[in-house]
Amino acid sequence: MKIVISYFDVNIVCRYLIFLVHLVKFYNKMMKKLLIVLILLPLVSYGQFDNGYSDGWKEGYCYGKGVGCIAPVPPIAPIPDLIKGEDFTYKSGYSRGLLDGKAANSEGNSSRSKEAATPAPQKTQKSSSGNDNSAAAAGQAIYIMRINNNKKKLEENSLMYEIEPSVETAFEIAKSAKMLFNAGAYENRFGPISKEHKLLIVKYKGNYKKYLKSLK
């Protein structure tokens, strides 16, 4: 049996091979672009954090100094501390820079609100089991860590609130203030926010997401 291959069949095969060649070229080109995007994406994200840190540092350095303050060149932005909840956004960089800039100015430190004293660790009762003492000490350490984290958040958000008193920041301040107030480490249940924002927090029971839903 003879197999007859026509010109039409050869033409189809050739076209198919040409198509495969173009497909491979297109695939390689797209993979190169994807690789470039994956390399540049972290740099672009860090750029947002760096810009925020620079602006926040200048604002913190001139905090309480009036309009005539000229801040020096900010230092290089640090790497975001992901463990403490920082990210690569402008807001996170601004918040970090605001604290560092204020700390860099010795005169600005005097205007910082006094932090409540950290409650002393309660003495754990002696137990016949060493494991009980270890568990109690670990629990106390976690408790103190929560206190200190909320103090830092309260200070950070209070500075931002003085500059831009947004509703979201007010909810964050009230959240930290409530935790510290219940622990006996802060004297104000709501923190340094306006009466209008206090009413919103009471109305929505401190739930910012619930507040946002009410706006829709």
Summary of the structure (lengths in Angstrom):
residues: 216
radius of gyration: 29.0
end to end distance: 76.7
largest distance: 101.4
contacts: 570
relative contact order: 0.08
helix: 67%
strand: 0%
